[in-house]
Amino acid sequence: MTDNEILTRLKNVKQLLQYNQSLKVGGLTLSFKDNRELTVIGWTNFIHLENLTERQSIIELNEIKDLFRLMLNSSKGLADFAENKTIKYYLNYDDAGKCGIGICSEENGQIFWQAQLRED
């Protein structure tokens, strides 16, 4: 996806999200729930889940948050829409396109673990 395509999607994000549609933008999937919760989902770069550690998961979760901040800075419409919303960030594992497996999530600075990973 090119930068222009990403910017075009960001322009339309408010309309799609407010009608409970999910939207893939860049490497993230955005969705909106219950008129208050903005969900930002990113995917681990690890091919084998057993190689992922807790520390690496937190690094990847921070990368998701950084990418979303870049999107907010690039789109006033998205920034306005996200204002006063609860934002939940998720790091998921793509199980060969079958389904997404939750690894961890963050809300208000608190990490929640969905997967048991090895420690560093």
Biopython code that builds the backbone (N, CA, C, O; Angstrom):
import numpy as np
from Bio.PDB.StructureBuilder import StructureBuilder

atoms = [
    (1, "MET", "N", (0.855, -1.169, 0.000)),
    (1, "MET", "CA", (0.000, 0.000, 0.000)),
    (1, "MET", "C", (0.902, 1.234, 0.000)),
    (1, "MET", "O", (1.820, 1.344, 0.813)),
    (2, "THR", "N", (0.635, 2.141, -0.904)),
    (2, "THR", "CA", (1.453, 3.343, -1.012)),
    (2, "THR", "C", (1.031, 4.370, 0.032)),
    (2, "THR", "O", (-0.033, 4.256, 0.640)),
    (3, "ASP", "N", (1.883, 5.376, 0.230)),
    (3, "ASP", "CA", (1.560, 6.447, 1.172)),
    (3, "ASP", "C", (0.289, 7.178, 0.758)),
    (3, "ASP", "O", (-0.519, 7.541, 1.614)),
    (4, "ASN", "N", (0.099, 7.401, -0.545)),
    (4, "ASN", "CA", (-1.118, 8.075, -1.026)),
    (4, "ASN", "C", (-2.367, 7.249, -0.733)),
    (4, "ASN", "O", (-3.405, 7.797, -0.361)),
    (5, "GLU", "N", (-2.267, 5.928, -0.901)),
    (5, "GLU", "CA", (-3.412, 5.064, -0.596)),
    (5, "GLU", "C", (-3.734, 5.103, 0.895)),
    (5, "GLU", "O", (-4.904, 5.127, 1.278)),
    (6, "ILE", "N", (-2.718, 5.109, 1.723)),
    (6, "ILE", "CA", (-2.921, 5.198, 3.170)),
    (6, "ILE", "C", (-3.594, 6.511, 3.529)),
    (6, "ILE", "O", (-4.540, 6.525, 4.316)),
    (7, "LEU", "N", (-3.118, 7.616, 2.962)),
    (7, "LEU", "CA", (-3.728, 8.915, 3.252)),
    (7, "LEU", "C", (-5.176, 8.982, 2.785)),
    (7, "LEU", "O", (-6.019, 9.576, 3.458)),
    (8, "THR", "N", (-5.471, 8.376, 1.638)),
    (8, "THR", "CA", (-6.849, 8.343, 1.143)),
    (8, "THR", "C", (-7.733, 7.558, 2.101)),
    (8, "THR", "O", (-8.847, 7.989, 2.401)),
    (9, "ARG", "N", (-7.267, 6.431, 2.581)),
    (9, "ARG", "CA", (-8.048, 5.647, 3.538)),
    (9, "ARG", "C", (-8.249, 6.411, 4.837)),
    (9, "ARG", "O", (-9.324, 6.358, 5.434)),
    (10, "LEU", "N", (-7.218, 7.121, 5.274)),
    (10, "LEU", "CA", (-7.343, 7.889, 6.507)),
    (10, "LEU", "C", (-8.391, 8.985, 6.377)),
    (10, "LEU", "O", (-9.057, 9.325, 7.355)),
    (11, "LYS", "N", (-8.544, 9.542, 5.175)),
    (11, "LYS", "CA", (-9.566, 10.578, 4.964)),
    (11, "LYS", "C", (-10.970, 10.018, 5.155)),
    (11, "LYS", "O", (-11.874, 10.735, 5.585)),
    (12, "ASN", "N", (-11.154, 8.737, 4.836)),
    (12, "ASN", "CA", (-12.475, 8.112, 4.914)),
    (12, "ASN", "C", (-12.706, 7.341, 6.210)),
    (12, "ASN", "O", (-13.765, 6.744, 6.403)),
    (13, "VAL", "N", (-11.723, 7.355, 7.087)),
    (13, "VAL", "CA", (-11.782, 6.507, 8.265)),
    (13, "VAL", "C", (-12.959, 6.842, 9.176)),
    (13, "VAL", "O", (-13.581, 5.930, 9.721)),
    (14, "LYS", "N", (-13.275, 8.092, 9.351)),
    (14, "LYS", "CA", (-14.362, 8.470, 10.258)),
    (14, "LYS", "C", (-15.688, 7.870, 9.801)),
    (14, "LYS", "O", (-16.434, 7.319, 10.610)),
    (15, "GLN", "N", (-15.979, 7.975, 8.514)),
    (15, "GLN", "CA", (-17.241, 7.457, 8.006)),
    (15, "GLN", "C", (-17.333, 5.942, 8.204)),
    (15, "GLN", "O", (-18.380, 5.427, 8.595)),
    (16, "LEU", "N", (-16.248, 5.240, 7.936)),
    (16, "LEU", "CA", (-16.275, 3.786, 8.059)),
    (16, "LEU", "C", (-16.345, 3.339, 9.518)),
    (16, "LEU", "O", (-17.126, 2.451, 9.859)),
    (17, "LEU", "N", (-15.541, 3.944, 10.367)),
    (17, "LEU", "CA", (-15.498, 3.510, 11.757)),
    (17, "LEU", "C", (-16.779, 3.830, 12.507)),
    (17, "LEU", "O", (-17.206, 3.048, 13.357)),
    (18, "GLN", "N", (-17.391, 4.952, 12.213)),
    (18, "GLN", "CA", (-18.589, 5.305, 12.963)),
    (18, "GLN", "C", (-19.762, 4.374, 12.657)),
    (18, "GLN", "O", (-20.743, 4.355, 13.400)),
    (19, "TYR", "N", (-19.670, 3.609, 11.579)),
    (19, "TYR", "CA", (-20.708, 2.635, 11.256)),
    (19, "TYR", "C", (-20.251, 1.212, 11.566)),
    (19, "TYR", "O", (-20.701, 0.251, 10.942)),
    (20, "ASN", "N", (-19.343, 1.093, 12.546)),
    (20, "ASN", "CA", (-18.852, -0.197, 13.048)),
    (20, "ASN", "C", (-18.190, -1.059, 11.973)),
    (20, "ASN", "O", (-18.231, -2.287, 12.039)),
    (21, "GLN", "N", (-17.589, -0.412, 10.997)),
    (21, "GLN", "CA", (-16.820, -1.118, 9.988)),
    (21, "GLN", "C", (-15.366, -1.155, 10.436)),
    (21, "GLN", "O", (-14.896, -0.211, 11.072)),
    (22, "SER", "N", (-14.660, -2.205, 10.122)),
    (22, "SER", "CA", (-13.226, -2.211, 10.377)),
    (22, "SER", "C", (-12.519, -1.747, 9.110)),
    (22, "SER", "O", (-13.052, -1.853, 8.005)),
    (23, "LEU", "N", (-11.329, -1.240, 9.291)),
    (23, "LEU", "CA", (-10.595, -0.663, 8.175)),
    (23, "LEU", "C", (-9.129, -1.028, 8.303)),
    (23, "LEU", "O", (-8.515, -0.793, 9.344)),
    (24, "LYS", "N", (-8.568, -1.600, 7.253)),
    (24, "LYS", "CA", (-7.136, -1.889, 7.223)),
    (24, "LYS", "C", (-6.424, -0.687, 6.635)),
    (24, "LYS", "O", (-6.724, -0.245, 5.526)),
    (25, "VAL", "N", (-5.479, -0.170, 7.396)),
    (25, "VAL", "CA", (-4.693, 0.981, 6.956)),
    (25, "VAL", "C", (-3.237, 0.656, 7.244)),
    (25, "VAL", "O", (-2.847, 0.473, 8.397)),
    (26, "GLY", "N", (-2.438, 0.587, 6.188)),
    (26, "GLY", "CA", (-1.046, 0.218, 6.393)),
    (26, "GLY", "C", (-0.990, -1.170, 7.018)),
    (26, "GLY", "O", (-1.628, -2.100, 6.526)),
    (27, "GLY", "N", (-0.236, -1.311, 8.090)),
    (27, "GLY", "CA", (-0.127, -2.597, 8.768)),
    (27, "GLY", "C", (-1.088, -2.759, 9.928)),
    (27, "GLY", "O", (-0.941, -3.690, 10.720)),
    (28, "LEU", "N", (-2.068, -1.876, 10.049)),
    (28, "LEU", "CA", (-2.988, -1.919, 11.183)),
    (28, "LEU", "C", (-4.424, -2.150, 10.719)),
    (28, "LEU", "O", (-4.790, -1.835, 9.587)),
    (29, "THR", "N", (-5.211, -2.700, 11.609)),
    (29, "THR", "CA", (-6.652, -2.801, 11.411)),
    (29, "THR", "C", (-7.313, -1.970, 12.495)),
    (29, "THR", "O", (-7.055, -2.165, 13.683)),
    (30, "LEU", "N", (-8.167, -1.043, 12.082)),
    (30, "LEU", "CA", (-8.862, -0.156, 13.012)),
    (30, "LEU", "C", (-10.334, -0.536, 13.042)),
    (30, "LEU", "O", (-10.922, -0.850, 12.007)),
    (31, "SER", "N", (-10.925, -0.508, 14.224)),
    (31, "SER", "CA", (-12.362, -0.725, 14.350)),
    (31, "SER", "C", (-12.880, 0.086, 15.526)),
    (31, "SER", "O", (-12.106, 0.561, 16.356)),
    (32, "PHE", "N", (-14.189, 0.237, 15.588)),
    (32, "PHE", "CA", (-14.828, 1.065, 16.599)),
    (32, "PHE", "C", (-15.988, 0.285, 17.194)),
    (32, "PHE", "O", (-16.828, -0.247, 16.467)),
    (33, "LYS", "N", (-16.030, 0.218, 18.532)),
    (33, "LYS", "CA", (-17.046, -0.578, 19.220)),
    (33, "LYS", "C", (-17.802, 0.271, 20.228)),
    (33, "LYS", "O", (-17.233, 1.151, 20.874)),
    (34, "ASP", "N", (-19.065, -0.002, 20.349)),
    (34, "ASP", "CA", (-19.909, 0.569, 21.404)),
    (34, "ASP", "C", (-19.850, 2.096, 21.491)),
    (34, "ASP", "O", (-20.027, 2.661, 22.571)),
    (35, "ASN", "N", (-19.606, 2.759, 20.375)),
    (35, "ASN", "CA", (-19.551, 4.225, 20.318)),
    (35, "ASN", "C", (-18.561, 4.855, 21.277)),
    (35, "ASN", "O", (-18.704, 6.021, 21.644)),
    (36, "ARG", "N", (-17.547, 4.083, 21.689)),
    (36, "ARG", "CA", (-16.567, 4.676, 22.609)),
    (36, "ARG", "C", (-15.178, 4.051, 22.540)),
    (36, "ARG", "O", (-14.211, 4.660, 22.997)),
    (37, "GLU", "N", (-15.058, 2.856, 21.983)),
    (37, "GLU", "CA", (-13.782, 2.145, 22.015)),
    (37, "GLU", "C", (-13.188, 2.009, 20.615)),
    (37, "GLU", "O", (-13.762, 1.354, 19.745)),
    (38, "LEU", "N", (-12.050, 2.627, 20.415)),
    (38, "LEU", "CA", (-11.314, 2.513, 19.162)),
    (38, "LEU", "C", (-10.269, 1.415, 19.338)),
    (38, "LEU", "O", (-9.426, 1.482, 20.232)),
    (39, "THR", "N", (-10.336, 0.423, 18.489)),
    (39, "THR", "CA", (-9.443, -0.726, 18.558)),
    (39, "THR", "C", (-8.404, -0.619, 17.450)),
    (39, "THR", "O", (-8.738, -0.398, 16.286)),
    (40, "VAL", "N", (-7.133, -0.780, 17.833)),
    (40, "VAL", "CA", (-6.016, -0.718, 16.902)),
    (40, "VAL", "C", (-5.289, -2.061, 16.985)),
    (40, "VAL", "O", (-4.700, -2.393, 18.014)),
    (41, "ILE", "N", (-5.335, -2.826, 15.898)),
    (41, "ILE", "CA", (-4.745, -4.161, 15.883)),
    (41, "ILE", "C", (-3.553, -4.187, 14.939)),
    (41, "ILE", "O", (-3.634, -3.748, 13.792)),
    (42, "GLY", "N", (-2.450, -4.712, 15.449)),
    (42, "GLY", "CA", (-1.264, -4.944, 14.636)),
    (42, "GLY", "C", (-0.867, -6.405, 14.760)),
    (42, "GLY", "O", (-1.357, -7.127, 15.629)),
    (43, "TRP", "N", (0.016, -6.823, 13.892)),
    (43, "TRP", "CA", (0.380, -8.235, 13.801)),
    (43, "TRP", "C", (1.869, -8.409, 14.055)),
    (43, "TRP", "O", (2.687, -7.618, 13.586)),
    (44, "THR", "N", (2.210, -9.448, 14.797)),
    (44, "THR", "CA", (3.616, -9.714, 15.078)),
    (44, "THR", "C", (4.365, -10.045, 13.788)),
    (44, "THR", "O", (3.789, -10.560, 12.830)),
    (45, "ASN", "N", (5.629, -9.744, 13.790)),
    (45, "ASN", "CA", (6.492, -10.070, 12.659)),
    (45, "ASN", "C", (7.051, -11.487, 12.762)),
    (45, "ASN", "O", (7.694, -11.973, 11.832)),
    (46, "PHE", "N", (6.805, -12.141, 13.883)),
    (46, "PHE", "CA", (7.339, -13.489, 14.086)),
    (46, "PHE", "C", (6.511, -14.511, 13.321)),
    (46, "PHE", "O", (5.281, -14.480, 13.349)),
    (47, "ILE", "N", (7.199, -15.409, 12.643)),
    (47, "ILE", "CA", (6.538, -16.462, 11.883)),
    (47, "ILE", "C", (6.116, -17.598, 12.819)),
    (47, "ILE", "O", (5.051, -18.191, 12.647)),
    (48, "HIS", "N", (6.952, -17.888, 13.796)),
    (48, "HIS", "CA", (6.669, -18.963, 14.750)),
    (48, "HIS", "C", (6.414, -18.348, 16.114)),
    (48, "HIS", "O", (7.296, -17.723, 16.704)),
    (49, "LEU", "N", (5.209, -18.530, 16.603)),
    (49, "LEU", "CA", (4.805, -17.931, 17.869)),
    (49, "LEU", "C", (5.705, -18.360, 19.026)),
    (49, "LEU", "O", (5.929, -17.584, 19.956)),
    (50, "GLU", "N", (6.214, -19.565, 18.978)),
    (50, "GLU", "CA", (7.062, -20.059, 20.079)),
    (50, "GLU", "C", (8.391, -19.294, 20.186)),
    (50, "GLU", "O", (9.067, -19.386, 21.212)),
    (51, "ASN", "N", (8.771, -18.552, 19.157)),
    (51, "ASN", "CA", (10.002, -17.762, 19.207)),
    (51, "ASN", "C", (9.786, -16.368, 19.809)),
    (51, "ASN", "O", (10.754, -15.667, 20.105)),
    (52, "LEU", "N", (8.549, -15.971, 19.987)),
    (52, "LEU", "CA", (8.227, -14.640, 20.494)),
    (52, "LEU", "C", (8.340, -14.613, 22.017)),
    (52, "LEU", "O", (7.875, -15.525, 22.701)),
    (53, "THR", "N", (8.961, -13.564, 22.532)),
    (53, "THR", "CA", (9.105, -13.406, 23.979)),
    (53, "THR", "C", (8.214, -12.258, 24.454)),
    (53, "THR", "O", (7.696, -11.484, 23.649)),
    (54, "GLU", "N", (8.047, -12.164, 25.750)),
    (54, "GLU", "CA", (7.258, -11.074, 26.312)),
    (54, "GLU", "C", (7.885, -9.721, 25.988)),
    (54, "GLU", "O", (7.184, -8.777, 25.625)),
    (55, "ARG", "N", (9.190, -9.633, 26.118)),
    (55, "ARG", "CA", (9.881, -8.363, 25.842)),
    (55, "ARG", "C", (9.703, -7.948, 24.396)),
    (55, "ARG", "O", (9.430, -6.782, 24.114)),
    (56, "GLN", "N", (9.854, -8.893, 23.472)),
    (56, "GLN", "CA", (9.686, -8.584, 22.054)),
    (56, "GLN", "C", (8.241, -8.191, 21.749)),
    (56, "GLN", "O", (7.997, -7.326, 20.908)),
    (57, "SER", "N", (7.287, -8.822, 22.428)),
    (57, "SER", "CA", (5.877, -8.473, 22.243)),
    (57, "SER", "C", (5.610, -7.031, 22.637)),
    (57, "SER", "O", (4.877, -6.320, 21.950)),
    (58, "ILE", "N", (6.201, -6.601, 23.734)),
    (58, "ILE", "CA", (6.019, -5.220, 24.185)),
    (58, "ILE", "C", (6.656, -4.249, 23.201)),
    (58, "ILE", "O", (6.111, -3.175, 22.947)),
    (59, "ILE", "N", (7.803, -4.621, 22.648)),
    (59, "ILE", "CA", (8.436, -3.785, 21.621)),
    (59, "ILE", "C", (7.512, -3.652, 20.413)),
    (59, "ILE", "O", (7.315, -2.551, 19.898)),
    (60, "GLU", "N", (6.950, -4.764, 19.965)),
    (60, "GLU", "CA", (6.054, -4.724, 18.811)),
    (60, "GLU", "C", (4.763, -3.963, 19.128)),
    (60, "GLU", "O", (4.238, -3.257, 18.267)),
    (61, "LEU", "N", (4.257, -4.097, 20.332)),
    (61, "LEU", "CA", (3.069, -3.345, 20.729)),
    (61, "LEU", "C", (3.353, -1.844, 20.713)),
    (61, "LEU", "O", (2.503, -1.055, 20.300)),
    (62, "ASN", "N", (4.539, -1.451, 21.158)),
    (62, "ASN", "CA", (4.937, -0.037, 21.098)),
    (62, "ASN", "C", (5.074, 0.448, 19.664)),
    (62, "ASN", "O", (4.764, 1.604, 19.374)),
    (63, "GLU", "N", (5.530, -0.406, 18.769)),
    (63, "GLU", "CA", (5.608, -0.046, 17.347)),
    (63, "GLU", "C", (4.217, 0.190, 16.770)),
    (63, "GLU", "O", (4.029, 1.082, 15.943)),
    (64, "ILE", "N", (3.243, -0.606, 17.201)),
    (64, "ILE", "CA", (1.849, -0.413, 16.776)),
    (64, "ILE", "C", (1.356, 0.945, 17.240)),
    (64, "ILE", "O", (0.730, 1.682, 16.478)),
    (65, "LYS", "N", (1.639, 1.270, 18.486)),
    (65, "LYS", "CA", (1.217, 2.559, 19.043)),
    (65, "LYS", "C", (1.895, 3.721, 18.306)),
    (65, "LYS", "O", (1.261, 4.738, 18.026)),
    (66, "ASP", "N", (3.176, 3.564, 17.999)),
    (66, "ASP", "CA", (3.902, 4.609, 17.258)),
    (66, "ASP", "C", (3.317, 4.806, 15.867)),
    (66, "ASP", "O", (3.153, 5.940, 15.418)),
    (67, "LEU", "N", (3.004, 3.713, 15.184)),
    (67, "LEU", "CA", (2.419, 3.806, 13.848)),
    (67, "LEU", "C", (1.046, 4.490, 13.904)),
    (67, "LEU", "O", (0.715, 5.302, 13.040)),
    (68, "PHE", "N", (0.264, 4.159, 14.914)),
    (68, "PHE", "CA", (-1.044, 4.795, 15.041)),
    (68, "PHE", "C", (-0.886, 6.289, 15.341)),
    (68, "PHE", "O", (-1.660, 7.099, 14.832)),
    (69, "ARG", "N", (0.090, 6.662, 16.147)),
    (69, "ARG", "CA", (0.343, 8.088, 16.406)),
    (69, "ARG", "C", (0.712, 8.819, 15.121)),
    (69, "ARG", "O", (0.296, 9.959, 14.913)),
    (70, "LEU", "N", (1.491, 8.167, 14.256)),
    (70, "LEU", "CA", (1.811, 8.764, 12.955)),
    (70, "LEU", "C", (0.543, 8.969, 12.127)),
    (70, "LEU", "O", (0.398, 9.984, 11.446)),
    (71, "MET", "N", (-0.360, 8.015, 12.189)),
    (71, "MET", "CA", (-1.627, 8.151, 11.470)),
    (71, "MET", "C", (-2.436, 9.311, 12.028)),
    (71, "MET", "O", (-3.019, 10.084, 11.269)),
    (72, "LEU", "N", (-2.476, 9.437, 13.345)),
    (72, "LEU", "CA", (-3.194, 10.554, 13.968)),
    (72, "LEU", "C", (-2.605, 11.889, 13.539)),
    (72, "LEU", "O", (-3.336, 12.845, 13.281)),
    (73, "ASN", "N", (-1.277, 11.952, 13.463)),
    (73, "ASN", "CA", (-0.603, 13.189, 13.048)),
    (73, "ASN", "C", (-0.799, 13.488, 11.569)),
    (73, "ASN", "O", (-0.677, 14.637, 11.144)),
    (74, "SER", "N", (-1.103, 12.451, 10.778)),
    (74, "SER", "CA", (-1.272, 12.619, 9.335)),
    (74, "SER", "C", (-2.715, 12.878, 8.933)),
    (74, "SER", "O", (-2.979, 13.282, 7.801)),
    (75, "SER", "N", (-3.649, 12.650, 9.847)),
    (75, "SER", "CA", (-5.062, 12.763, 9.505)),
    (75, "SER", "C", (-5.825, 13.486, 10.608)),
    (75, "SER", "O", (-6.068, 12.935, 11.682)),
    (76, "LYS", "N", (-6.193, 14.720, 10.323)),
    (76, "LYS", "CA", (-6.977, 15.478, 11.292)),
    (76, "LYS", "C", (-8.319, 14.810, 11.533)),
    (76, "LYS", "O", (-8.819, 14.817, 12.657)),
    (77, "GLY", "N", (-8.908, 14.232, 10.494)),
    (77, "GLY", "CA", (-10.185, 13.535, 10.641)),
    (77, "GLY", "C", (-10.086, 12.367, 11.613)),
    (77, "GLY", "O", (-10.962, 12.181, 12.458)),
    (78, "LEU", "N", (-9.019, 11.583, 11.494)),
    (78, "LEU", "CA", (-8.820, 10.464, 12.414)),
    (78, "LEU", "C", (-8.530, 10.977, 13.817)),
    (78, "LEU", "O", (-9.050, 10.442, 14.797)),
    (79, "ALA", "N", (-7.700, 12.012, 13.917)),
    (79, "ALA", "CA", (-7.372, 12.582, 15.232)),
    (79, "ALA", "C", (-8.625, 13.107, 15.923)),
    (79, "ALA", "O", (-8.817, 12.882, 17.117)),
    (80, "ASP", "N", (-9.472, 13.802, 15.181)),
    (80, "ASP", "CA", (-10.720, 14.315, 15.743)),
    (80, "ASP", "C", (-11.629, 13.169, 16.176)),
    (80, "ASP", "O", (-12.257, 13.226, 17.233)),
    (81, "PHE", "N", (-11.693, 12.129, 15.346)),
    (81, "PHE", "CA", (-12.538, 10.984, 15.659)),
    (81, "PHE", "C", (-12.038, 10.267, 16.913)),
    (81, "PHE", "O", (-12.846, 9.835, 17.736)),
    (82, "ALA", "N", (-10.719, 10.133, 17.070)),
    (82, "ALA", "CA", (-10.133, 9.397, 18.192)),
    (82, "ALA", "C", (-10.197, 10.171, 19.510)),
    (82, "ALA", "O", (-10.089, 9.596, 20.593)),
    (83, "GLU", "N", (-10.376, 11.488, 19.391)),
    (83, "GLU", "CA", (-10.418, 12.313, 20.597)),
    (83, "GLU", "C", (-11.552, 11.861, 21.511)),
    (83, "GLU", "O", (-12.670, 11.612, 21.060)),
    (84, "ASN", "N", (-11.245, 11.762, 22.799)),
    (84, "ASN", "CA", (-12.206, 11.362, 23.839)),
    (84, "ASN", "C", (-12.710, 9.926, 23.683)),
    (84, "ASN", "O", (-13.760, 9.577, 24.222)),
    (85, "LYS", "N", (-11.977, 9.102, 22.958)),
    (85, "LYS", "CA", (-12.325, 7.690, 22.836)),
    (85, "LYS", "C", (-11.323, 6.863, 23.649)),
    (85, "LYS", "O", (-10.174, 7.263, 23.834)),
    (86, "THR", "N", (-11.771, 5.735, 24.117)),
    (86, "THR", "CA", (-10.868, 4.760, 24.718)),
    (86, "THR", "C", (-10.160, 4.053, 23.572)),
    (86, "THR", "O", (-10.806, 3.562, 22.646)),
    (87, "ILE", "N", (-8.839, 4.000, 23.631)),
    (87, "ILE", "CA", (-8.082, 3.332, 22.570)),
    (87, "ILE", "C", (-7.441, 2.078, 23.156)),
    (87, "ILE", "O", (-6.714, 2.137, 24.148)),
    (88, "LYS", "N", (-7.726, 0.949, 22.524)),
    (88, "LYS", "CA", (-7.128, -0.320, 22.912)),
    (88, "LYS", "C", (-6.224, -0.779, 21.776)),
    (88, "LYS", "O", (-6.625, -0.819, 20.613)),
    (89, "TYR", "N", (-5.000, -1.123, 22.141)),
    (89, "TYR", "CA", (-4.020, -1.609, 21.181)),
    (89, "TYR", "C", (-3.862, -3.113, 21.359)),
    (89, "TYR", "O", (-3.800, -3.612, 22.482)),
    (90, "TYR", "N", (-3.798, -3.828, 20.243)),
    (90, "TYR", "CA", (-3.656, -5.276, 20.277)),
    (90, "TYR", "C", (-2.494, -5.721, 19.408)),
    (90, "TYR", "O", (-2.281, -5.205, 18.310)),
    (91, "LEU", "N", (-1.750, -6.685, 19.919)),
    (91, "LEU", "CA", (-0.750, -7.391, 19.115)),
    (91, "LEU", "C", (-1.289, -8.798, 18.920)),
    (91, "LEU", "O", (-1.541, -9.516, 19.888)),
    (92, "ASN", "N", (-1.463, -9.187, 17.669)),
    (92, "ASN", "CA", (-1.995, -10.509, 17.339)),
    (92, "ASN", "C", (-0.996, -11.280, 16.494)),
    (92, "ASN", "O", (-0.066, -10.716, 15.918)),
    (93, "TYR", "N", (-1.213, -12.571, 16.440)),
    (93, "TYR", "CA", (-0.434, -13.483, 15.616)),
    (93, "TYR", "C", (-1.353, -14.004, 14.521)),
    (93, "TYR", "O", (-2.466, -14.447, 14.805)),
    (94, "ASP", "N", (-0.897, -13.956, 13.274)),
    (94, "ASP", "CA", (-1.684, -14.448, 12.147)),
    (94, "ASP", "C", (-1.355, -15.922, 11.949)),
    (94, "ASP", "O", (-0.247, -16.273, 11.542)),
    (95, "ASP", "N", (-2.312, -16.765, 12.235)),
    (95, "ASP", "CA", (-2.141, -18.206, 12.130)),
    (95, "ASP", "C", (-2.379, -18.648, 10.686)),
    (95, "ASP", "O", (-3.382, -19.294, 10.384)),
    (96, "ALA", "N", (-1.455, -18.296, 9.804)),
    (96, "ALA", "CA", (-1.505, -18.675, 8.383)),
    (96, "ALA", "C", (-2.825, -18.281, 7.732)),
    (96, "ALA", "O", (-3.355, -19.016, 6.898)),
    (97, "GLY", "N", (-3.354, -17.125, 8.112)),
    (97, "GLY", "CA", (-4.563, -16.619, 7.500)),
    (97, "GLY", "C", (-5.847, -17.258, 7.999)),
    (97, "GLY", "O", (-6.933, -16.894, 7.549)),
    (98, "LYS", "N", (-5.741, -18.210, 8.925)),
    (98, "LYS", "CA", (-6.934, -18.897, 9.427)),
    (98, "LYS", "C", (-7.666, -18.035, 10.449)),
    (98, "LYS", "O", (-8.887, -17.889, 10.390)),
    (99, "CYS", "N", (-6.925, -17.477, 11.370)),
    (99, "CYS", "CA", (-7.526, -16.631, 12.400)),
    (99, "CYS", "C", (-6.411, -15.857, 13.103)),
    (99, "CYS", "O", (-5.237, -16.207, 12.988)),
    (100, "GLY", "N", (-6.772, -14.839, 13.806)),
    (100, "GLY", "CA", (-5.793, -14.078, 14.576)),
    (100, "GLY", "C", (-5.783, -14.570, 16.010)),
    (100, "GLY", "O", (-6.836, -14.705, 16.633)),
    (101, "ILE", "N", (-4.613, -14.836, 16.527)),
    (101, "ILE", "CA", (-4.456, -15.261, 17.914)),
    (101, "ILE", "C", (-3.969, -14.067, 18.708)),
    (101, "ILE", "O", (-2.950, -13.468, 18.365)),
    (102, "GLY", "N", (-4.686, -13.713, 19.766)),
    (102, "GLY", "CA", (-4.287, -12.593, 20.601)),
    (102, "GLY", "C", (-3.033, -12.904, 21.389)),
    (102, "GLY", "O", (-2.925, -13.963, 22.007)),
    (103, "ILE", "N", (-2.087, -11.983, 21.366)),
    (103, "ILE", "CA", (-0.858, -12.125, 22.142)),
    (103, "ILE", "C", (-0.938, -11.253, 23.387)),
    (103, "ILE", "O", (-0.808, -11.736, 24.512)),
    (104, "CYS", "N", (-1.155, -9.954, 23.165)),
    (104, "CYS", "CA", (-1.298, -9.032, 24.291)),
    (104, "CYS", "C", (-2.044, -7.792, 23.817)),
    (104, "CYS", "O", (-2.189, -7.544, 22.620)),
    (105, "SER", "N", (-2.508, -7.031, 24.788)),
    (105, "SER", "CA", (-3.193, -5.790, 24.477)),
    (105, "SER", "C", (-2.806, -4.756, 25.524)),
    (105, "SER", "O", (-2.273, -5.088, 26.583)),
    (106, "GLU", "N", (-3.084, -3.500, 25.209)),
    (106, "GLU", "CA", (-2.807, -2.419, 26.141)),
    (106, "GLU", "C", (-3.961, -1.436, 26.127)),
    (106, "GLU", "O", (-4.467, -1.041, 25.077)),
    (107, "GLU", "N", (-4.357, -1.058, 27.330)),
    (107, "GLU", "CA", (-5.357, -0.023, 27.500)),
    (107, "GLU", "C", (-4.938, 0.830, 28.689)),
    (107, "GLU", "O", (-4.665, 0.312, 29.771)),
    (108, "ASN", "N", (-4.891, 2.129, 28.479)),
    (108, "ASN", "CA", (-4.495, 3.076, 29.530)),
    (108, "ASN", "C", (-3.163, 2.706, 30.171)),
    (108, "ASN", "O", (-2.988, 2.846, 31.381)),
    (109, "GLY", "N", (-2.227, 2.233, 29.353)),
    (109, "GLY", "CA", (-0.890, 1.916, 29.844)),
    (109, "GLY", "C", (-0.751, 0.580, 30.544)),
    (109, "GLY", "O", (0.341, 0.235, 30.996)),
    (110, "GLN", "N", (-1.834, -0.184, 30.645)),
    (110, "GLN", "CA", (-1.788, -1.478, 31.305)),
    (110, "GLN", "C", (-1.775, -2.585, 30.260)),
    (110, "GLN", "O", (-2.587, -2.591, 29.335)),
    (111, "ILE", "N", (-0.833, -3.535, 30.422)),
    (111, "ILE", "CA", (-0.689, -4.663, 29.494)),
    (111, "ILE", "C", (-1.530, -5.838, 29.992)),
    (111, "ILE", "O", (-1.534, -6.167, 31.178)),
    (112, "PHE", "N", (-2.240, -6.458, 29.051)),
    (112, "PHE", "CA", (-3.013, -7.665, 29.335)),
    (112, "PHE", "C", (-2.501, -8.759, 28.407)),
    (112, "PHE", "O", (-2.391, -8.553, 27.198)),
    (113, "TRP", "N", (-2.191, -9.915, 28.970)),
    (113, "TRP", "CA", (-1.639, -11.022, 28.188)),
    (113, "TRP", "C", (-2.730, -12.021, 27.823)),
    (113, "TRP", "O", (-3.485, -12.467, 28.687)),
    (114, "GLN", "N", (-2.808, -12.368, 26.553)),
    (114, "GLN", "CA", (-3.720, -13.403, 26.095)),
    (114, "GLN", "C", (-2.962, -14.698, 25.799)),
    (114, "GLN", "O", (-3.557, -15.775, 25.802)),
    (115, "ALA", "N", (-1.679, -14.604, 25.549)),
    (115, "ALA", "CA", (-0.860, -15.780, 25.228)),
    (115, "ALA", "C", (0.226, -15.932, 26.286)),
    (115, "ALA", "O", (0.707, -14.951, 26.853)),
    (116, "GLN", "N", (0.596, -17.165, 26.535)),
    (116, "GLN", "CA", (1.721, -17.418, 27.424)),
    (116, "GLN", "C", (2.974, -17.515, 26.566)),
    (116, "GLN", "O", (3.097, -18.380, 25.699)),
    (117, "LEU", "N", (3.892, -16.608, 26.834)),
    (117, "LEU", "CA", (5.142, -16.569, 26.071)),
    (117, "LEU", "C", (6.303, -16.825, 26.997)),
    (117, "LEU", "O", (6.192, -16.689, 28.215)),
    (118, "ARG", "N", (7.401, -17.193, 26.414)),
    (118, "ARG", "CA", (8.594, -17.391, 27.242)),
    (118, "ARG", "C", (9.167, -16.047, 27.627)),
    (118, "ARG", "O", (9.081, -15.084, 26.865)),
    (119, "GLU", "N", (9.744, -15.982, 28.793)),
    (119, "GLU", "CA", (10.362, -14.754, 29.254)),
    (119, "GLU", "C", (11.760, -14.653, 28.668)),
    (119, "GLU", "O", (12.347, -15.655, 28.260)),
    (120, "ASP", "N", (12.286, -13.442, 28.628)),
    (120, "ASP", "CA", (13.646, -13.220, 28.107)),
    (120, "ASP", "C", (14.674, -13.686, 29.101)),
    (120, "ASP", "O", (15.873, -13.583, 28.843)),
]
sb = StructureBuilder()
sb.init_structure("model")
sb.init_model(0)
sb.init_chain("A")
sb.init_seg("    ")
for serial, (resi, resn, name, xyz) in enumerate(atoms, 1):
    if name == "N":
        sb.init_residue(resn, " ", resi, " ")
    sb.init_atom(name, np.array(xyz, "f"), 0.0, 1.0, " ", f" {name:<3s}", serial, name[0])
structure = sb.get_structure()
